[in-house]
Amino acid sequence: AHCQYVHRKTALTETGIGGLTAALGLRQQGHTVTLFERTGLATETGAAIHIAPNCHGILRRFGVFPEAFGANPVLGITEYGPDEHLKFDLDMRKPNSIWQHPWVLAHRVGLHEELKKQATSTAASGTPAVLHKSSRVVDVDCANATVTLEDGTRMQGDLVIGADGVSSVTRKLVAGDEIKPFGSGKSAFRFMIPRDQILESQNLKNVVKRDGYMTMWIGNDRRIIMYPCSDNTLMNFVAIHPSSLSAAKEEGWNRTGSKTNLIEIFESFGPTVKALLGMVDEASLKVWTLLDMERIPRWFNERLVLLGDAAHPFLPRGIAIEDAAALCALLPVDTPRHEIPDRLALYAQLRDERAHKIQHFTRLAGADLDDALRSKFNIMEFTNYNFGHDEWHNATQALKKHLWSRNGAIRWRSPTAWGPCPSPRQDHYGRQISAQGSRFTTYTVKFKTSATLLRTLFPTEAFSFVSPGTVAEASFKCTQLAGMKWLGGGGYHFFGIWIHGVQYQKKDGTHELGTFLPVLLENSPDAIITGRAELGMPKLFCDIAVTEDLDSRRIVCSWRGSKFVDIKMTGLQGLPAAEGRTNGHHAAPGEDTNSSNGPIKEANASGGNNILTYRSVPSVGVPGACDAEYAVVIDAEESRVPTSIEKTLKGTKASMSFSENDWETLPTLHHIASGFAEIPVYDIVDVRVEEGQGIDDLAQARRIE
């Protein structure tokens, strides 16, 4: 019941949900995977599972779509007291809309079978995983990544992943004999009742009449949770209670429960609960002990690493899916064998802190209502922390940082200014340069995308999105400037991505709101030098071309002929003056000229048009060190240059194509091109072209603190 991940060779894993997810992801990364399952994979029929947005996104990334095997979304939550007094009835469709992926309820067997099918299928890409049933692993040689089966068979790979559950053999080899699961003081009955059976009862039908509703009856030290799965055809029940009330010699997930005992434990609950419990088929009634465990001191030992319940049996099942995603992201097929220990250390660092924090939330949520711990549980804080995470993005970014730093400190360099020189803000003698006669044309495609991916572009933890959720809005923009006196009447183009609805938390706890600009590409060396030196703008060079047709525009970014951005805007039609922008100003690096509702509404109400950037000044002769690092804001209200938009075209469609190329064709921009290509586009929000006069010189740019 173990998993062995192997560099281009073999991986072994238990065939639970976490292990199968790891097997599928590793297969897709190009590895050969072998799975050892201690049992014969007997079919389980009595449990459902929450697939929260943070886990749903990982499954979809691996090609697993829960809706295909009957998962249904959570549409509402209702809570009653034990006397059936209604505490709240909440429609969850709007609250859940902030998450990139839906929160769904699925049958465990459906998820398990789909993962197993895709991991072992001969039709999918990669080498199919090999599954050995009834193959109990009894020992692991951590140094040589070798497993020994109960029948004496030995198999070697490059890494063993111990995904062997609560009764883990591998845990003691990693964390020692002292760390063992223990009873939390609570146990749970689990059972299912066909929804149609409940609907047939005149007294009970109202409790299950709405699709996708989770219903809870919460008492002081016991509670019942009911929710649908299998396309709303089965109602899954979990009845949590003090373990002492259902104690038995037998242990394990599939221990048979007593219907009489179940009814006795919830005797004080109302008639609805009693009637539902009366429908239980005792033959399928199970009861198991809810476990807890101290924080493990280590997650790996040489070439053996833990995953899922082997590392944290107290957590929601979906956290094992996150573990699997982290391992897969950190172990691409080109991982050298000698780097495996460093990758495992990074995995442990990423997963331990999150697992420990969710363990804390889990303990608070499971406390009795009269327990002081319960008062410390904040459901919104937990939900945002749990749902608002994408472990693939998190681990991928961590791997990038690891690879950047593995050869010691790296020179994070910016071009420096070449002495006093003219810029948009001054001439050689420091006099302000007139903006008279300067003109701009800005091309904007605004779209919905992944907040968790964009979050990886924030330079420090002080930057965050104003609104929770995993969906955000961003814009790719290109501006063509002309008639600029500081360039002898000429102009240039710039292109970048604007991330909307961002806030910077200052040391005093207050926030600066705006739109974050992680990179600005320009085709003018002069503009790049002055913008980086005087404003701290994140500027790089590339070639930018804009072509026009009757009702379309095309923007292409390239470097010496290697194209990496190709955006086409179509269906462009002029807006009447009343519908276009008739006042305001136009910031030279571009501002949010078409605010919208949605996740950035709060930011737009205050500071939404401000630009946030981050300046990093490398220390000369000390690779990796900086003489200064700080956030910068360009306040839209403090512009000293009057501007006006004279013409607005609004489009109906936009297509965006990004090519990663490679380090040979884009030797200075491949990392930027790859980053653009990773950004998903969920929906196009706005397509427009704006023309006007007056170009802001951004002299109002300032350090935030």
N, C-alpha and C positions, 0 to 999 in steps of 0.2 A: 504494500500500500504506500508506495513512494513514487517520487518523480525524479528522474535523473535528466537534467538538462545537459546537453552535450554540444560542444562547439563543432558544427558541421557533421556530427556523427550520431549520437544517440541521446535521448532524454527519457527518463522514467518517472512516471507520476501516478499517484492514486487516482482513481476515476471518480472522485467527487466533483462537485461543481468547480471549485477552485483549481483542482488538478487538471480537469479537462479543459478549462479556459486557458491554462498555461500551455497545455499540449497543443491546442489549436493555434494560439498565438505564436509559439515557437516554431511550429510547422510552417506557418505563413512567413516567418522570418528566414526560412530556408534550412532549418535544422531537421535532423531525423530524430523521431521521438518514439520511445518504447514505454508503454504503460504497464504497470504491474498492479493488479487489483486483488486484494486479499480474499474477496468473496467471489461468488459466481454471478454477481450483479443481479440479484433477485429484484424483481420489480416492486417498487414502493408505490402505494396508492393513497397514502393518508396525509399528505402535507402540501401546502402551498408556500410560496415565497414572494416577498416584496422584491421587485427590481426597481430600485431607486434611480433617479436620473443620472447619478454619478456612475452607476454600474451599467445602466442601459446604454449609455454612450460607448462604453468599452465593448459590449457585446455587438453593437452595430458596427463598430470599427472592425471587428473580427468577422463580420458577415452573418451574425446571428440576430434575427429579428423576432423578438418574443411574440409579436402579434400573430406570426405565422403558426404558432402552436397554441393559440388560445389565450394569450395574455390579454387582460382587459385593463384600461386605465382607471386610476383612482379619480372618481368624479365628485366625491363628497365624503364627509366624515360626520358621524353623529355620535354623541356621547350621552349616556344616561347614568344616573346613580344606581345603586343596587335596588332601590325601590322604584326604579323606572321613571324617576323624575328627569325630564329632559334638561341637560346642561347646555348643549349647543347643537346646532345643525348647520354645517358649513358646506356650501357649494365650493369645491376645490378647483373648478375649471379656470377661473381667473387667477387665483394664487399660483397654480401650477404652470401658468403660461409663461412665467419668467424663466423656466428651465428649458434648456436646449432640447433635452430628451424627456419624454413623458415618464411619469411614475406609474408603473404597471404592476399588476398582481398576476402571478403565473403559477401553474402547477409545477412542482419540483421535477416530476417525471418528464414533463414536456421539455423543460430546459435541459435537464440531464441528457435526454435522448438526442436532442438537437446538437448539443456540444459534442457528444460522443460520435454522432454521425459525421459531423463536419471534420472532426479531428482525424477520423479513420477513413474517410471517403477516398476512393481512388479517382473521383471525378474532379476534386478541387486541386488548386495549385499546391505545389510542394509535395514532399514525400509523405504518404499517409502514415499516421502514427500506428504502431503495432501494439495491440492490446492483448495482454496475457491475463486471463481470469484465474481465480483460485490460486494465486501466486503470492503467498505471504512473504514479505521481506522481514527477516529476523535480525539482520545486522548490516551495518554500512561501514566500510573502510573510508573514513573521511579524507585521508591523504590521497588515496588513489581513486576515489570516486567509484568504488566497487560495492555492489549490493550482493548479499547472500540470501537466497530464498530458503524456505523451510525444508525443501527437498535437497538442499546442499548446492544447488546451482549457483554459480557466481557470474555476474555480468559487470563489465567495466565501461565507464563512459568518461565524460569530462566534468560533469557536475551532477550531483544527486539533489533533487528537490523533494524534501520531506513534506508531502501534502497528505500525511497519513492520519489526519483527524485528531479527535479528542484523545484517543488512546494511543498517542503517537509513540512509535519506537524511536524515531529519529530525534525527538525533542531532548531526550536525556543525553544523546550524543553531542548535542549542541549547547544546551542550557544547563545540563547537569541533572542529577537525580532529585535535587531539592525542589525544583519547580514542577509542580503537579496541579492539575485542575482540582478544585474543591467545590462542594455544593454552595450555591449562593444563598441557600435558605428558601428558595422557591423551586417549584416543579410546575410542569404544564401538561395538561391533557391536550391531545390534538385529535381532531376527527373532522369528517366532512359529511354534509347532508345535501342531497340534491335540491336545488332551488325550487324545482317544480313541486317537490313534496311539501315544502313550506308554503308555497303559494296556494296549495289545495286547502290549507287551513284558514277558515274565516277569521280566526283570532290572531293569526301570525302573518298573513300575507302582506300587511302593510309594512312590516319590518324589512322585507326584501323586495319590495315592489320597484325600487329604483336601481338601475344598473350602476355598477361601479362604486357603490357606497360601502364604506367601512363603518361598522357599528360597534360601539364599545359600551360595556356595563362595568363601571369602575367602583369597586368597594375599597375599604381601607387597606386590607392585606390580600385581597384577591380580585381578579378581574377576568372578564371574558371579552375576547376580540373576535369579531366575525367579519369576513370579507369574501367577495366572490373571486372565482378564477375560472379557467376553462370557458372563456366567452360568456361569463356570468351564468353558467349552468350549475356550478357547484359552489356551495358556501363552505368556506374553510373556517374552523373554529380553533382558537387557542384559549385554554382555560387555565390561567396562572393562579397559583395558590401556595400556601406554606407547605414545604416538602414533608413536614411531619404528619400532615393529614393524609398523605398517600404513600407513606414509606413502605418499601418492600425490599426483599433481598436482591431482586433482580435489578440490574442497571442497564443503561443503554437507550438508544434512540427509539428502538422498536419494542420496548417493554409493554406488554398488554395491560390496559387499564380496566378498572371495575366501574361499570355504569352506576351501580348502587353507590359506590364511594363518591363518584363525580356528583351525583344528585345530592348526596348528604353535604358535601363541601359547600355547595351553592344553595343550600336550603333557605337561607335568609334572603335570597334574591327574589325579584318579582315574578308574577305568573308567566310573563313572556319567556324569560330565561328558563323557567322550569318546564314549560311546554316544549321549548327547543331541545333541552337536554333529554326529554322523554323520547325524542325521535332518534337518538343516537343508536347506531348499530354497534353493539358491544364487541362484535367480532373484529371490527376495524378500529376500535378505541385504543389509543396508545397514550402512554404517560412517560415523561422523561424529566430528569433533574436538570435544572438550569445551572450551568457551571460558571465559575469565575476562576481567575488565575492571576497570580502576581505577574508583574511586568517581567518578561524574560530579559536576562542580562545580555544575551547574544542571540542573533538571528542566524548565524552561520558558523561553521567550524571547517576551515580549509575549503573543501569542495562539496560540502553538504550544507544546504540552506533550507530553512523552514518556510512554509506557506500555509495560509488559512488557519483552520482550527488547531493545527499543530503549534502555531505561534500564539493564537489568541482565540480560545474557544468561547469567550464571553461575548464576542461581537456579532452584529448582524451578519448573516451569511454573505451579503454582497461585498463585504470588505475583503473576502478571499479573492473575489474577481479583481479588485484593485491590486492585491498582491501580485496576481498573475500578470496583469497589465504592466506593472512596474518591472518585473523580471523580463518580460518580452521586450519592452522598450530599451532596457539597459543591456540586453544581450543580442544585438544584431548578429547576423551570420558571420560577419568579418571580425568578430571579437577574438583577438589573440588569446590562446590558452593562458599565457602568463598574466593576463589582465583580469582573469575571472575573479580572483580575490578582491581586487579593488572595486570591481563592479558589484560584488556582493556586499561590500562595506557600504557602498553608496545606496544599495537597496535597503539595507538595514537602517541607515540613517533616515531615508525617506519614509519608510513604513512604520518605524518604531514610534516616532512622535505622533503621527496621525492615529495609529492604533491606540496609543496610550490616552489620547484626548477623547477618542470615541468611547473607550472603556470607561472613562470618567463620566461622560454623558449617559452611558448605558446604566451605570450604577445609580445615578440620580433619578433617571426615569423609572427604574424598577423599584425604587424605595416605596414603602408604605406611605399612604397619604398623611399619617400623623408623624412620620419620621422627619426630623429637621432637614435631612438631606434633600427631601422632595421639594422643599421650598426654594432650593438653589437651582432647580432644573428650569431652564429657559428654553421652551420648545422652538422659538424662532431662531435663537442662537444656534441650537443643535441642527435644525433643518438647514439653515444657510451654510453651516460648516460642512455638513454631510453631503447635501445635494449639490452645493456649489463648487464641487471639486472634480477635476478631470485628471486621473492619475497618469494617463498616457501623456498628456501635455506636461504634467509636472515632472515625470521621470525623463521624458525626452529632453526637456530643458536642462534638467540636472546633469544628464549625460553630456550635453553640449558643453556646459561649464566645466565638467570634469575633464573632457578632452582638451578644452582650451588650456587648462592649468596643469596637465599631467607632466609636462616637460619643464616645470618651474614657472616663475613669474613671466607673464607675457606683456609686451609693450603695447598698451592701449593708447595709440597715438592719434593725434589730430593734426592737420596742417596748422602751422603757426603763422602769425601775421609777419610780413616782411617789412617791418618798420612802419612809420606813419605813411598812410596811403589814403587816397580818396575812397569813399564808400557812399552808400545811399544817404548816410547821415551827415556827412561833412565833406568839404573839399580838403585839399592838402593843408590849408591854413585853418581848418576847424570851422569854416563858415557853413551854415545850412544850405543845402542845394535845393533849388526850387523844383517842385514836382509839376509845375505847369507844363502841359502838353503830354504828360505821361499817360499811357493807356494800358488797360489790361483786358484779357479775355480768359475766363476761368471755366474749365470743363470739370464737372462733378458727377460722380456716380456714388450714391449713398446706398448702403446695403446692410442687412442684418447678418451677423456672423457669430463666431464662438467667443464668448467672453473669457472662457478658461484659456484659450489659446492666446488671445490678445493680452491677457494678464501676464503672460510670460515675457512680454516686451517691456513691462514697467521696470525701470532701473532699480527701484528700492521698494520696500514694503510700505513706505509712506504714500505711494500711489495706489489707488484702488478705484473701482467703479462706484459711482454714487448709489446706484440701485443694485440689489442682490439679483441673482439669477445667472444663468449660463448663456444668455443671448444678449448681445450688445450690438451697437450700430457703429459703423465706421464709414469713411469715404476715401476713395481714391480720387485725387484731384491733380489736374495739370493747369498751370497758369502761364499764359504767354504775355510777356511784358514788352512794351515798346515806348519809344520817346523818352528814355531816361537820360537826363542831362549828365549824370555822373559817369555814364558810359558813352558820352559823345553823341547822344540822341538815339543810341541803339537800344537793344533789349536782350532778353534771353527767356528760356523756359525753365520751369521747375515742376517736379512731380513728387508726390508723397502720399502717405496714408495718414489720415486724421482719425484718431480714436475718440469717439464722443462720450460724454457723460462721465468724465474722470474727475477725481478729487485728489488733492495733495494735503495730507494731514501735517500741520505745523507742530512744532514742539509744544506750543501752548494748547494743543487740542483742537484749534479751529482749522477750517479747511479753505483751500483755494480751489475753486471750481473752474473747469475748462475742458478743452479738447487737447488730448496729448498727441504730440508729433514725434514719433520715434526716429524718423529718417526723412531727409529732404534731398532729392536728387536734382541736380542743376547742370545745365550745359554751358555754364560760364565760370571759368576758374576765378575771375575777379570776384564774382558774387559769393562763391564758396569761401574764399579766403576771408573776406570781410565779415561775412555772416557767422563763420565759426569763431573768428578772433574777437569780434565785438559783441556778439549776441549769444555765443555758445550754442549756435544752432547745429544740429546733427547732419551736416551737409556732405554729400559725396558727388562725384562727377559721373555723368553718363550722357549719351546723345539722346535728345528728345525731339521727336518730329510730330507735328499735327497736320493732318490733311482734312480738307473739307469737301463735302458734296452738297447737293441741294438741301437734304434734310438729315444728313449724317455727318459725324465727325469721327476721326480715327486718331488714337494716340499710341505712339510706339516709342518704347525706351530700349536702347541698345548700347553696346559698348564695342566699338570697332567692328561693327557688322553683326555681332551676336545679339539677337533680339531676345529680351526676357519679359517685356510687358507689351501686350497688344489689347487695347480697349476700343470697342466700337460703340458709338451712341447713335441710335436711329430714331426716326419718327419725330425729329425736332420741329417744333412749331412755336412761333412767337406768342408770348403772353401779352394780353392787354396791359396797359400801364398800371392799372389798379391792382393787377395780380402780381406784377413783378416787384422787385425791391426798388424803392424810389428814394431811400435815404440810407444813412449809415456810412460805413467806410469799408475799404478793402485792404486787408493786411497783406503785405507783400508775400509772407509765407503762406497765406490763405487762412481764412477763418471759416467758421461754420455759418455759411450764408443761407442755409436752408434748414432751419431748425424744425424738428418734428416732435410728435408725441412719442410715447413708449419709454424705454429704460432711461433715456437721457432728459426726460421732461424737467426734472428738478434742477439739473445742471443748467439747462437752457434758461430757466427762470432767473438764475443768478450766476453769471460768469460763464455761460455756455459758449459765448463767442471768444472768450479768452483762449490764448494758446499756452499750453504747458510744455516745456522742454526740460532737458536735464544736461547740465554741462559737466564734463569731466576733463580736468587738465592734468595730463601725465607729468610725473616727476622725471626730470632729465637724469639719466644715469642710474635710476632705481626702477628696473622693470617691475611692473605690477603695482607700483605706488602712484598716488595722485597728489599733486600739490593742492588741488581744490576740487570738490565735487558738490554741486548744489543744484536745486531746482530753480527754473526760470519761468516767469510768467510774462506774457505780452498782453497787457490789459487793453481790451477793445475800446474801452471808453476814453482812453487817454491819448488817442492818436492826435498828432499835431498836423496831419495832412488831410484836408477835406477830400472826400471821394464820393463818387456817385455811380450808380448802375443805370445805364441808359437803355439797355436792351437785354431781354431774357428769353431764351428758347428752352422749352420743356420737352423732353423726349419721352417716348413710350417704351423703349427697350434699350438694354445695354448688354453687351457680351464682353467678358473679361477673360483673357488667356495669359497665363504666366508660365514661363519656361525656366527650369532650374539651370540648364546647361551644366557646366562643370568648371573646375578650377583652371582648365586649359583655355577655355573660351571666355570665361569671366574671372580672370585672376584676382581682381579686386572687388568683385561684386557678387560672386557666387553665393555667399552666405545671405546677402540681401535678397537675391532672386529666389533662393530656396525658401526663405521666410515668406515672401509674397505667395509662392506657390502653395504653401501649407494652409493659407487662410481660406476657410470655406465660405461660400456665399449661399446663405439660406433664402434670401429674398431681396430683390431690388426695391429700395424705398423711394429713390428720387434720381432722375436723370435731367441735368440742365446745363445750359451754357449761359454765362453772364458776361456782358461787355460793358465797360465804363471807363471813366477817367479818374486820375488821381491815384498814386501808388504810395501807400504808407511806408515810411522809412524805418518804422519799428524802433524809433529812438526811445520809446517808453518801456522797452524791455528791462526787467529788473529781477534781481535775486528775490526769491520769495522770503528767505530768511538767511 
